[in-house]
């Protein structure tokens, strides 16, 4: 790794550039000092190419985007300073090596030139995520080429793996390279803005800064989604991507500054690579993942255990779970009796990293008992929810599963008889019917609940519908 010179982590607030800040930049003086420190490192180590990883370029959901022109330009016109511009030569030779390695690993990516960009109504230009830190580096007078990469929105581990591939391409070149992760941290740190503030923001920033200082990068790549989603950050993915370039090597990180003068966390840091090898961080991550999975399973209700076992058997073998074999190893006789002796509609909801991954259910019983109702709906939710690709075996450890057992359905005459937290709702109009479960995160009113149920049924929002309600027993 002698030609890999390390990872720079820098925020990208245009306000820290004097032409934009017009005096206010001094409110972030620690950040400016940190940027200047990073610029000194760039000047001293003299990279021939800086690979810039940004969250604000042309973002595609499923693939990273690499700008593929001999030269690319950018400016700060969006921030009122169009005359502040830069032009950078792209390291096409290294870019082609990266492209080849990504293809070999079947990692989805797009090489975006002007022609392709037109078809996506975008431009292959330097975004402010890269512009701001590069502006500081350029003040030293050091000349370098760049490769401009925008993150995707898939799993964090996918980005980490892509970082490993990036490093392999670097090692196989003779180019001296630094990687820049453009990363603002939490955007919800100002307690004086209650509509934006969230306590998880501080938690997120503390985890990231401490992990960079200590080298405990697993704390970053294995962070709970509840933390980083509520932190409203834009730096986690670039940082994880960059950390992948350090995998299996000893490294030393130093944080030069951290502050949040405008309610947004700004960190400047540098991670220097050493030659000694160590175990891949992904091994530690996988061990932790299994430990979390086993911990979750131990706490699950038998209804959820049944759904999970059904999904795992189906995904691995494409066979239906044998109920009689399953119940023979379960000692909770009262719950077994309930599963076998009761009929009811059920819904199986599958989430992954906090996001819906599949949900299928029945309004009323369609099988002899709840056990078989759950088994059927678990299979349907895992493989036949048309909104999603079928779940694959690699995802099984990360699944969060809920089972809702529906109670009696009651027709209601007045919207006042509904309660978004207590009751699910069924809407009916001219033979079409839509259902929405109660107490769903992000749905805060009865009107919103009804509107979504109408949408699911293909019923116009202006139509007068028959309303019914039901309660559920939710198992998780």
PyMOL commands that set and color helices and strands:
alter all, ss='L'
color gray80, all
select helices_A, chain A and resi 14-16+18-21+24-45+77-79+92-104+114-119+128-138+156-171+200-214+218-221+225-230+236-244+281-299+302-317+323-328+333-341+370-383+393-398+415-417+446-457
alter helices_A, ss='H'
color red, helices_A
select strands_A, chain A and resi 4-10+49-54+64-67+71-76+81-89+109-112+145-150+177-182+249-259+266-277+346-352+355-361+399-406+410-412+424-429+432-436+466-470+472-475
alter strands_A, ss='S'
color yellow, strands_A
deselect
rebuild
show_as cartoon
